[in-house]
Amino acid sequence: MNTAVRLLAVALSAPLGAVLPGATGVALGTPALAQAQAVPTATPSTSLTAAQANEAARTLLEAIKGKDGATIYNGLSDPLRNSTSIKAVQQRMDSNPRVTSYRISEISRGMDDTTVEAFAVVETRKGEVPLLLVLDDSGKLVAWKWVGTTLPIEETALKFVNDLNAGRWIAARYYLDLNFQQELTPQDLKRKWTKLERTLGGVKRVKSALVASQGGEQQLVLVTIEFGKVTDNLFVIFNREGRIINVDFSADLV
C-alpha cells in the first residue's frame, strides 16, 4: 500500500462530502460525455491508465446522473466505503439538485493517483459547474469537489503549499501543529520540498485543494499541483483544530 493510501485510510473518519455553490446539501455532478483529453506526463507511476480513469469517471458520473447510490458506493475507495453506507450515499443523492449533463475535460495521471477534471450542468445553476474527481490506482474515488467552494482547511492547505512554493519556510511551518513543528525544522521543509520540486520538474501552478475527510480527529485535504513532469496531489492531514499534523512528502521522492 503506498503512502497516500495509508494516509487516506488513517485520516478518513467521516463520510466524503462537499457543497455545491449556491445549493443546499451535498451534491455530486452528472452527465453527457465529451472526449476526455489525457495530459501527457513524464513520470506518472500510477497503474491506472487514462482510458481506465475515463471509464471509471464516466461510471461514477452516470450513477450520479441516475442518483444510483449503490453504484456510487461501490465506486468509492475502501477507506471511504468503510466510513459510510449505501443508505447514507443514497440519501445524499436524493437530496441533491439534478445534474442534466457533464463532460470530462482533462485527465492527469500522478505518482499514485489520477485527477479527473469535468464540467457538469446542474438544474439549479446557470452554465457549467467545474468538478474535480481524484481516483486511486484501482479507479476508485478518493475525493471530489465542486470547484469554487473553499473550506477553511482547504484555504490553510493552499496557503501552506503556496508558502512552500515561494520558499517561505518559516511561514509555511506556522500552519503545522506544535508537535509536528518540533519534528520538521524550516531546513527540513526546504530540503523535502526542493527535492520534490526538482524530481517532478518544478511547480507550474498550484491548482486547487479538496477535502477527502473533515470533522473528525483527523481531516484530509488533497492539494492538486501541476509540476513540469506530472500533475499530482499532495496529501495534507489536519487535526480537529485545523493544524497540520502530517504531509505526504513521498518517501520514494524525499
C-alpha positions in Angstrom: 0.0 0.0 0.0 1.5 3.4 -1.0 1.9 6.3 1.4 -1.1 8.3 0.1 -3.4 5.3 0.5 -2.2 4.7 4.1 -2.7 8.4 4.9 -6.2 8.3 3.5 -7.1 5.2 5.5 -5.8 6.8 8.7 -7.4 10.2 8.0 -10.9 9.1 7.0 -13.2 9.1 10.0 -16.3 10.7 8.3 -18.1 10.3 5.0 -17.0 12.1 1.9 -18.7 15.5 1.4 -18.7 18.8 -0.4 -21.2 21.5 -1.0 -22.3 22.7 -4.4 -22.0 26.5 -4.7 -25.4 28.1 -4.2 -27.2 24.8 -3.3 -28.1 23.2 -0.1 -26.8 19.8 0.9 -24.1 17.7 -0.7 -24.0 17.3 -4.5 -22.2 15.1 -6.9 -22.2 16.0 -10.6 -23.8 14.3 -13.7 -23.6 13.6 -17.5 -23.3 13.8 -21.4 -19.7 12.7 -22.1 -17.3 14.6 -24.3 -13.9 13.0 -25.3 -11.5 13.4 -22.4 -8.0 14.7 -23.1 -5.2 12.9 -21.4 -2.5 15.2 -20.3 1.0 13.9 -21.3 3.3 13.5 -18.4 6.9 12.2 -18.0 6.8 10.5 -14.6 3.4 9.2 -13.6 3.7 5.9 -11.8 0.0 5.1 -11.1 -1.0 1.9 -12.7 -4.4 3.4 -13.8 -4.3 4.3 -17.5 -6.1 7.4 -18.9 -8.6 5.2 -20.6 -9.4 3.3 -17.4 -9.7 6.7 -15.5 -12.1 7.9 -18.2 -14.2 4.8 -17.8 -14.2 4.9 -14.0 -15.2 8.6 -14.0 -17.9 8.0 -16.5 -19.3 5.2 -14.4 -19.4 7.4 -11.4 -21.0 10.3 -13.2 -23.6 8.2 -14.9 -24.5 6.8 -11.5 -24.8 10.4 -10.1 -27.0 11.3 -13.0 -29.3 8.4 -12.2 -29.0 9.0 -8.5 -27.8 5.4 -8.1 -26.4 5.3 -4.6 -25.4 1.7 -4.7 -23.2 2.1 -7.8 -21.6 5.3 -6.3 -20.9 3.4 -3.1 -19.3 0.6 -5.0 -17.1 3.2 -6.8 -15.6 4.6 -3.5 -12.2 3.7 -2.3 -12.1 1.2 0.6 -11.4 3.9 3.3 -14.4 5.9 2.0 -16.7 2.9 1.7 -15.8 1.8 5.2 -16.7 5.3 6.6 -20.2 5.4 5.0 -23.1 3.2 3.8 -25.2 2.7 0.7 -28.2 4.2 2.6 -26.2 7.4 3.5 -25.0 7.8 -0.1 -28.5 7.3 -1.5 -29.9 9.9 1.0 -27.3 12.4 -0.2 -28.1 11.7 -3.8 -31.8 12.0 -3.3 -31.3 15.5 -1.7 -29.0 16.8 -4.4 -30.1 19.0 -7.3 -30.4 17.2 -10.6 -27.4 17.1 -12.9 -28.5 17.0 -16.5 -25.2 16.6 -18.4 -21.5 16.5 -18.0 -18.2 16.4 -19.9 -14.8 15.2 -18.9 -12.2 17.8 -20.0 -8.8 16.6 -18.6 -7.2 13.5 -17.1 -3.9 13.9 -15.2 -2.1 10.8 -14.1 0.0 11.3 -11.0 2.5 9.4 -8.9 -0.1 7.3 -7.0 -3.5 8.8 -8.1 -5.3 10.4 -11.0 -7.1 13.7 -11.1 -10.1 14.0 -13.5 -11.4 17.4 -14.3 -15.0 17.6 -15.5 -17.8 20.1 -16.1 -21.5 19.4 -15.1 -24.7 21.2 -15.9 -26.9 21.3 -12.8 -30.6 22.3 -12.9 -30.2 24.9 -10.1 -27.2 26.6 -11.7 -26.6 28.6 -14.9 -23.9 27.3 -17.2 -21.4 24.6 -16.4 -20.0 23.9 -13.0 -16.4 22.6 -12.8 -15.9 19.4 -10.9 -12.7 17.5 -9.7 -12.5 13.8 -9.1 -9.4 12.0 -7.6 -9.1 8.3 -8.3 -6.8 5.7 -6.8 -4.8 3.1 -8.7 -7.9 0.9 -8.9 -10.0 3.7 -10.4 -11.9 4.1 -7.1 -13.0 7.5 -5.8 -10.7 9.0 -3.2 -12.1 12.6 -3.1 -14.1 15.1 -5.2 -15.3 18.7 -5.0 -17.1 21.4 -6.9 -14.5 23.9 -7.9 -15.4 27.3 -6.5 -16.2 26.1 -3.0 -13.3 26.5 -0.5 -13.4 25.3 3.1 -11.2 26.7 5.9 -8.9 23.7 5.9 -8.6 23.9 2.2 -7.6 27.5 2.4 -4.9 26.6 5.0 -3.6 23.8 2.8 -3.3 26.2 -0.1 -1.5 28.8 2.0 0.9 26.1 3.3 1.7 24.9 -0.2 2.0 28.4 -1.7 4.4 29.3 1.1 6.5 26.3 0.3 6.5 27.1 -3.4 7.6 30.7 -2.6 10.4 29.5 -0.3 8.7 30.9 2.8 9.8 28.0 5.1 9.1 29.7 8.4 5.7 31.0 7.2 4.8 27.5 6.0 5.8 26.0 9.3 3.4 28.2 11.1 0.5 26.0 9.9 1.9 22.9 11.5 0.8 21.5 14.8 3.3 22.3 17.6 4.5 18.7 17.8 4.9 18.5 14.0 6.9 21.8 14.1 9.3 20.1 16.5 9.8 17.3 14.0 10.2 19.5 11.0 12.6 22.4 11.0 12.5 25.1 8.3 15.6 23.4 6.8 13.7 20.1 6.7 10.8 21.7 4.8 13.2 23.3 2.4 15.0 20.0 1.7 11.9 18.0 1.2 10.1 20.5 -0.9 13.1 21.3 -3.0 13.8 17.7 -3.8 10.1 17.0 -4.6 10.0 20.0 -6.9 13.3 19.1 -8.6 12.3 15.5 -9.1 8.9 16.4 -10.6 10.2 19.1 -12.9 9.3 22.3 -10.9 6.0 23.7 -9.9 4.0 25.3 -12.8 1.0 26.1 -10.6 -0.9 25.1 -7.5 -4.3 24.3 -9.0 -6.8 23.5 -6.2 -7.4 21.9 -2.8 -10.2 19.4 -2.0 -11.3 17.8 1.2 -11.4 14.0 1.4 -12.4 13.9 5.1 -13.4 16.5 7.6 -14.9 16.9 11.0 -13.1 14.1 12.8 -10.0 13.8 14.9 -8.0 13.7 11.6 -9.0 15.6 8.4 -7.5 15.1 5.0 -7.0 17.6 2.2 -5.6 16.9 -1.2 -3.7 19.8 -2.9 -3.5 19.4 -6.7 -0.2 20.7 -8.1 0.8 20.9 -11.7 4.5 20.1 -11.9 6.6 20.2 -15.0 6.5 16.4 -15.5 3.3 15.4 -13.8 0.1 16.7 -12.1 -0.2 15.1 -8.7 -1.9 15.5 -5.3 -0.1 16.3 -2.0 -1.9 14.8 0.9 -2.1 17.2 3.9 -3.6 15.9 7.2 -5.1 18.2 9.8 -6.1 17.6 13.4 -9.6 18.7 14.7 -8.3 22.2 15.4 -7.2 22.7 11.8 -3.5 22.4 12.4 -1.3 20.3 10.0 -0.1 17.0 11.6 1.3 15.2 8.6 2.2 15.8 4.9 2.7 13.1 2.3 6.2 14.0 1.1 6.5 10.6 -0.6 9.4 8.5 0.8 10.1 7.5 -2.8 11.0 11.1 -3.7 12.3 12.7 -0.5 
